[in-house]
Amino acid sequence: MTEKEYHLHGSFLVLEARGRYLFLKREDNCLFELLGGGFNSKETNHQKVLLREIEEEAGIQMKNEQLIFCAVLGQRLKKEIISYYDGKTEVGFVFVHTASIDKDPEHIPITLSSEHTDYRWFTHEEIIESYQIFSSGPLWMWFSFLEFQRTGITQQGKLYDRRIWQGKEYASL
């Protein structure tokens, strides 16, 4: 594939509360994903997009200052998005942020949107052990977050090229 111009595509959050990470279960494919989503046609600020998506998807209100930017990754776009750009792009940027809440996850109220049927706070080990129940993109965003956490370096790369994490191959259903 020849890479064409990149477009803004999505902004996502790895939300941690006392060693657990929030994932939402999608209504359409029943796989777990991170909070966040796509840019509307007039949006250009990845933090504003993320704050809007967090409130829409989970009813959580956060502030810009709580977000820590940890990765920007290239992602192949879906056919309908390529069509929206008149075929002028096949790849977009996704931005990954992290934030922590110092509360027990059970005491954080979550109000799901119609896009999701359930949510769950996973431990690191549970994510690694049950990776098949996660959408592949959010799983790789989470791994990028882990690398940011380990190195302190904002991660960059192509989301669709990642298949191996610490010597083990991962792929979702």
Secondary structure as GFF3:
##gff-version 3
##sequence-region A 1 173
A	DSSP	beta_strand	7	17	.	.	.	ID=ss1
A	DSSP	beta_strand	20	26	.	.	.	ID=ss2
A	DSSP	beta_strand	32	33	.	.	.	ID=ss3
A	DSSP	beta_strand	35	38	.	.	.	ID=ss4
A	DSSP	alpha_helix	46	58	.	.	.	ID=ss5
A	DSSP	three_ten_helix	64	66	.	.	.	ID=ss6
A	DSSP	beta_strand	68	76	.	.	.	ID=ss7
A	DSSP	alpha_helix	79	84	.	.	.	ID=ss8
A	DSSP	beta_strand	91	100	.	.	.	ID=ss9
A	DSSP	three_ten_helix	105	107	.	.	.	ID=ss10
A	DSSP	beta_strand	116	123	.	.	.	ID=ss11
A	DSSP	alpha_helix	124	129	.	.	.	ID=ss12
A	DSSP	three_ten_helix	131	133	.	.	.	ID=ss13
A	DSSP	alpha_helix	136	151	.	.	.	ID=ss14
A	DSSP	beta_strand	155	158	.	.	.	ID=ss15
A	DSSP	three_ten_helix	159	161	.	.	.	ID=ss16
A	DSSP	beta_strand	164	165	.	.	.	ID=ss17
A	DSSP	beta_strand	168	169	.	.	.	ID=ss18
###
